[in-house]
């Protein structure tokens, strides 16, 4: 089995090399300090698995996974546990190792890689993660990570100074951007600005009072100027 | 009680492979003074994003060196820096001094 290591941190690369050296039949073909060089390499040569750091300046591990056309199996290595959910949205990512990595945990990852190599990925599943962003979702950039959010998971977006907060069913994403920018990216069929600080997914409205709407547990103000458009969009009896 | 750096993780990983240990220590000794210098430079010039990236990088070294409490502080500091809050910079610099001093003994 051939692998490469991609990590901007030299000590991390040395450690993964050492972990690999204890695995029979696992050859480290090369190590890279940035994702771009690794991509160039993978355009020339094939490997079975990439040990990939997520948090790298410029081009992150997730960018790397999304960009590769025929990606090998990926084992993510990171200091952050909060990438895990996002990571498993890509079928090529077979495991997620939190640093510092122990030999025992590394060996478990290798078992997973071997198992996943036995069953090839169906092309349809691989393509979903990339192509869906053209349809019903958008990616937001948080700390150089691109996080996928499906439109129908968004409850509302609130402007807060230089930031916007995208509130979904699961969590709140704080992004350095403007309400106008995100509004332009969202489908008008379900999103509407009802206040200078709020764009809402109006399919998520629970009820409407005079000057506010209730979405989940949040009461969101409706500005006088935006109210007629909201009322026009609703399927009023 | 203040934690002191150690090479327990590296020793465990090496399984007696002194070449690996040497290689790791050499890189550590090279990088820490440069990272400390970069940290001072970034914080002096209020480069929050660069500082956050650097702290992210250094925090892995803290965990490698068994500094679990300092690692937790680094996690909080990195998050704070992403909000342009550098209140923990002096505390973090003390940690960097501690590692730097330790590296010189290796």
Boltz contact constraints between the chains, C-beta under 6 A:
constraints:
  - contact:
      token1: [A, 9]
      token2: [B, 57]
      max_distance: 6.0
  - contact:
      token1: [A, 10]
      token2: [B, 27]
      max_distance: 6.0
  - contact:
      token1: [A, 11]
      token2: [B, 27]
      max_distance: 6.0
  - contact:
      token1: [A, 14]
      token2: [B, 23]
      max_distance: 6.0
  - contact:
      token1: [A, 14]
      token2: [B, 24]
      max_distance: 6.0
  - contact:
      token1: [A, 18]
      token2: [B, 13]
      max_distance: 6.0
  - contact:
      token1: [A, 18]
      token2: [B, 20]
      max_distance: 6.0
  - contact:
      token1: [A, 55]
      token2: [B, 56]
      max_distance: 6.0
  - contact:
      token1: [A, 57]
      token2: [B, 53]
      max_distance: 6.0
  - contact:
      token1: [A, 79]
      token2: [B, 59]
      max_distance: 6.0
  - contact:
      token1: [A, 79]
      token2: [B, 60]
      max_distance: 6.0
  - contact:
      token1: [A, 99]
      token2: [B, 60]
      max_distance: 6.0
  - contact:
      token1: [A, 100]
      token2: [B, 9]
      max_distance: 6.0
  - contact:
      token1: [A, 100]
      token2: [B, 63]
      max_distance: 6.0
  - contact:
      token1: [A, 100]
      token2: [B, 64]
      max_distance: 6.0
